[in-house]
Amino acid sequence: MGNQEVGILGAGSFGTALGHLLATKGFRVTQWARDPEIARVMNSEHRNPKYLADLRLPDLQVGTADVARAVEGKSLILSVIPSQAARTVLKGVESSIHAPTILVSASKGIENGSLMTMNEVFKQVLPATLHRQLAFLSGPSFAREVATGQPTAATLAAEDESVAKQAQEAFATPYFRTYFTTDVMGVEIGGACKNVIAIAAGISDG
């Protein structure tokens, strides 16, 4: 990717781990945290005080409490905000995002009330010029495993294969591999249901 600037919406454990991955690869990562204290500590102590607090963050991974700063002028934007907050956050930044920015959602879940997937929410909120720029990352991955470089595989779904390939290139490392599919709905439903199925399987086994 030509522009090495990445914006991340959300500073939870998975967002922090993926930011660490991208910054380690040389991307300049600006990570938005809803809590200004998290952003402050990320910059002063190079760690997230609330999530994966023992993980040393690269110098290229910086925090901000200004959501617009996290998305403006970025070649790649990664959304790792809770699914129920996605609509509100996107509405606050949609005017600051312009093609050919690629947007990757790693938010798993279905919106309460509307029962929309994140793909549907993104397309309802964002301008049509960005709809072909959307990709969705999901899979049986754990933040700490990603952060510590343990082998991890995930699926990356997009309607546009060229968009998926650019996103794959950004995330690809010897230990983190993504597999492409055009089945956006299948990946989103799978991501939303996997924990429910896992809990049910555990109850049944118990």
N, C-alpha and C positions, 0 to 999 in steps of 0.2 A: 504494500500500500504506500502511495506516494507521501501523503501527509501522515506523520507519525504521532499525531495527537489523538488521544482516546479519552472520551468522557464516560464516566460510570455513574449511573443513578442508583444510589443505595450503597450503604457501607456496612451491611451485615456480614456474616461470616463468609458466604459464598462470593459476594461482591468483592470483599477484601482479598480472598484467595485468587480470584480471577484477575483482579487488579495487580496483585503481586506477580502473577504469571506474565501478564502483558508488559509490566514495567521491567521485569527481569529480561525480557526479550528486547528491550530498548525503546519501547513505546513511552511517550510522555503521557502519564495517566493523571487526569484530574477527577477525583472521586467526590461526589456530593454526599454529604451526611446531613440528615435532618437535624441532628443534634450538633450545634456549633462546637461543643466541647470535644466531640470525637474528631472533628476536622482540625481543631487546634492541636490536639495531642498527636495526630498523624503527622503534622508538620514540625512540631517541636521535638518529638521523641521517636518519630518513625515507627509508630505502632498504632494499632487500633485498640484503645483502652477497654473496649467492651467485647469485641469479637476477635478470637485468635490473638489475644493480647501478648502472647510470647513470641509472635512472629515478627521478625525485623523487616520492615517495609523498605524497598529500594528507594533511593533518593528521587527517582523519577516518578514515584507514586505520591501525589500530594492530595490533601483534603481541602474541601471548600464547603461552606454553608450557603454559598450563592449558587442556586441551581442553574441559573442562566450561564454562569461561568463554566460550568461543567459540560455544557453542550455546544456552546458557540464555537464555530470554526473547527469542529472535530471531524475527522474522517470516519471514525467509528464511535458509535454510542452504544453502551451496554446497559440495559435496564435490568436491575436485580432488586427492584422494589417489590414489596408484597402486592399480590394481584389485586387486593381490594383498594390499594392506594394508587394503582397505575393510572387510572383515568384522571384523577385530580392532579397528579404530578405532570402528566403529559400535557394537560391543558395549560399548565403554567409555562411550558417551554416550547410548545409547538411552533410558535412564531420565530423561534431562534434556531430551528433546525431546517437545513436546506439540502436538497439533492446536490451532489451524489453521496451524501452521508449515508452510511449503512447503519441500520439500527438492529441490534441483536437483543432479543428478550430472553432472559434466563429466569423469568418470573413464572412459577408454576401455579396453576389454579384457575378457577372459573369465577367470574365476577358475581357476587351476590346480587340478587334481584333481577338483573338482566340475563343471567346465565350465559354470558358471552365469554368466549375464550379470549386470551390476550391478543391474538391476531385480529379478532373482531373489534376489540376495544381500540387497538392501535389504529385500525382503518377508519373507525368512526371519529376519532379525535384528530388524527394527523391529515394533512392535505394529500390529495390523490397523487401528487408528484413523488411522495415518499412510500407509497404502498408497495412498489416493486423493490424497495430497498430494505424490506423487512426480512429478518431471519429469526429462528427460534431454537434455542439451545436447551436440550433436556437429556436426562439420562441418570443412571444409578451412580451418581457421584457424590462424594463427601468433601466438604470444604477443606478439612485438615489434610486429607489425602492429596488434594490438588496443591495445597500450600507447601507440603513437604516433598512434592515431586514423586509421589507414588503413581504407578501406571493407572491411568483413568481413560475410559472411553465414553463418548457421549454422541448424541445424534444432533445434527444441525439441519433444520428444515427451512426451506425457502422456496417460493414459487419461481424465482429467477435463479438459474444455476450459476450464473456469473457472480451474483451477489453471494451465494453460498460459498463459492470457491475463494472469494476474497476474504470472507469471514474465517473460513478454514485456515487460510494462510496466516491470518493474524493470530489465531489461537494455537496453531500447531507447534508442539514441542515433542521431544523424544518420549515424554511420559504422558502427554495429553493429546488424545487423538479424537477427531470428530468424523462422523460418517454422514454423508449427505443424503437427503431424501426430499422429494417434493410434497410428501404427505404431511403438510403443516397441521391439519386437523388431527391426524392420528398421533403425531408427536405431542401435541398440546393435551389431548385427552389422556394419553398415556402418562404424561407427567403429572396431571391433576389427580389421576386415580391410583397411581402406584403406591402411595402411602396407605390409602384406604385398603387396598388389596393386601399389602404387607401386614397391616394390623389384623385384618380378618384371618389371614393365614396363621399368624402367631397365636391368635385366640383359638383357632381350630386345632392347632398342633398342641396347645397347652391343655 
